[in-house]
Amino acid sequence: MSSDSRKRVVCTGMGVITPVADGHEPLLDALLAGQSSIDRWRFFDDKRVYSKVGGDLSDYDSTAKLSGLVERIPAEVGTRLRKIFRGAPMSTRLSMLCAVDAWLDAGLPFEGGDFAERTAVIVGGHNLGERYLIDNFKTFQEEPDWIDAHAALLTLDTDHAGSVSEVLGSRGAQFTVGGACASTNIALRCAVDEIRHHGHDRVVVVGPTFDFSAMGLHAMGLMGAITFQSFNDAPAKASRPYDTAREGFVPSHGTAVLIMESHEVAEARGAAMHGEVLAVVATSDGNHQPNPSTQGQARTITQTLRRAGIAPQEVDFVSAHATSTPLGDISELAAIREAFGTHASRLKINAPKSMLGHTCWSAPAVETVAALGQMRRGRLHASINVENLDPAVDLDVCSDGPVDHEVDVFLKNAFGFGGTNCCALWKRVR
């Protein structure tokens, strides 16, 4: 196996499914138009649950999506996909569909042999099927023999990696990594390592949907992490990073897949390249609590710039973590000021969660798809719902609407509960 820390790594394929749009170009169109994913939850109706709003894919027509994809892939691949799809939980279904979408976007063949052995699958996320698990537990309480007979397998996070690998026919490494809301940036970090140091030509990075349960949502409400006080009757206004009325993040479904390849391999096959990842750095705050650390976030950003050999003034844009929490949004901006110094005032910063909500484990991947699209078009979406800008916000957070902005280098921030920080630096491929 070759090992080369200088090997360039690029994104050649993207797939994304969100409540507001399906596919990376429609998603970008929706974000530039200021469209929100957030509505009232449809998968439960329980007045006891405080928070009623989120980005809901529980009724997404995955069968129609499947039918459309099967027409575009080899018959044997379609047969595998249909077979696994039939018994898969909602979240795993979306991961498989999104992976095939991204594979097609990358223009990759469905081959075996050495090609398959040099393709890895890495899933970012954990505890993914919360609703599936709880629904089966409710059935178990009524009659144990009525539960899904495959629940012992399908409740494992490895089901995503195994299912995607089987559909695509990959035979390289497959595993799952978790870091709460930084999970898919951490998976991207692992993908870079697999290509540079472990002999893989490409890695399928899967950002799966976290299938929330009503119980889990209520627990987050009790903890004070998510919005429920003011916007249950105005869902589209609930996610409002940087606004004085923000009161907590808005949970949302969303899946995204990135196909990462060696630049050398991608160039040799004439692949289009969405962007090049320069560095991905992970750190921790040494604190299991969910409170953010300005110092930890600034340290992570600074290390990412140094690892990439990029000066602060070379960065054009930050796709912020910005979850719409009173403490978190300001903490991140303080970290950006600390890491970028005087250049911070010249940065453009936006908050994709203002429209997408917080897709949790998949958020870094979903938002990277949006950021790569913005870099390609040279136009940044707004941070919506900023009706009264917090006086503590003294950087350009794109609160006045979409803006034309040439981007060569951007930073994608991701910070997870439990003191987990992971930042990725991307550049345009010229």
Buried (B, 14 or more C-beta within 10 A) or exposed (E): EEEEEEBBBBBBBBBBBBBBBBBBBEBBBBBBEBBBBBBEBEBBEEEEBBBBBBBBBBEBEBEEBBEEBBEEBEEEBBEBBEEBBEEBBBBBBBBBBBBBBBBBBBBBEBEEEEBBBBBBBBBBBBBBBBBBBBBBEEBEEEEEEEBBEEBEEBBBBEBBBBBBBBBBBBBBBBBBBBBBBBBBBBBBBBBBBBBBBBBBBBBBBBBBBBBBBBBBBBEBBEEBBBBBEBBBEEBBBBBBBBBBBBBBBBBBBBBBBBBBBBBEBBBEEEBEBBBBBBBBBBBBBEEEEBEBBBEBBBBBBBBBBEBBEBEBEBBBBBBBBBBBBBEBBBBBBBBBBBBBEEBBEEBBBBBBBBBBBBBBBBBBBBBBBBBBBBBBBEBBBBBBBBEEBBEEBEBBBBBEEBBEBEBEBBBBBBBBBBBBBBBBBBBBBE
